[in-house]
């Protein structure tokens, strides 16, 4: 079991918001879990690859 919380996951400010990856390819589960917040009034094209 993998347990992570906001205090242990790095937040990345990508210009139009914040992104956090709770599961990544290196976790070896075959998928990722990401929390992304987009700032109001911005437009962003988002693409997620594992």
Buried (B, 14 or more C-beta within 10 A) or exposed (E): EEEEEEEEBEEEEEEBBEBBBBBEEEBEEEEBEEEBEBEEEEEEEEEEEE
